[in-house]
Amino acid sequence: MPKKVDRRQRRREIAETYMRIVARDGIEAASTRALVQELGTSTGSLWYWFDSFDELLSESFQLTFARTNERIADRVAGRRGLAALVAMLREIAPLDPVATSEALVVVSFWGRVVTNRAMARHQIAVVYEWGRQFRLRLEEAAELGEIVPEAPVDTLAETLLVLTDGLQIESALGAPLAERDRQWRLLCGSLSPWVTAAGRELIACPWSPVEEMRP
């Protein structure tokens, strides 16, 4: 009797393989041919699990979002206010090799949304969830006296969303703005006018290597 394969798990495995190729060889190398070779399967078998390459990209994008959220949960645990916000930003912005390779997947997905608007719902979910978390952390920062009470929390949260999206693009392009210190200066700069003396140390930069800067 043929072994029953869990559809969700198999789709995840294929998406993970695609992301592994991107991280190892670059986005231009992550073709259908490379993917089936890595999987040890056939093109027909691949498209049994996905209706199109767009669907595979959507699965990879959602997996990237889920993994980032897992890292955020781990880093934010026990933190509030600016400390939690900084922990979030350090996981979302492409500051290390993992997030940089994920940025390639994210930007590739965005490129397909232009011609397949149905895919946009996945990005909307990201914006909603991270916007909600940004606002929560900024509200906590105000309560803790880390930002001034009149800080425009909604505008700051939306600014951080736009900046982190833009930095994903800069990273995928290999542009100068993707340099780690420049990324952090941009993120800090959006917050600095509203940060009190009590909160300034929490957004201080530059830093030592990413592995050392993480608690």
Secondary structure, DSSP 8 states (H G I E B T S, - for coil): ------HHHHHHHHHHHHHHHHHHH-GGG--HHHHHHHHTS-HHHHHHH-SSHHHHHHHHHHHHHHHHHHHHHHHHTT--HHHHHHHHHHHHSS-SHHHHHHHHHHHHHHHHHTT-GGGHHHHHHHHHHHHHHHHHHHHHHHHTTSB-TT--HHHHHHHHHHHHHHHHHHHHHT-GGGSHHHHHHHHHHHHGGGB-HHHHGGG----S-HHHH--
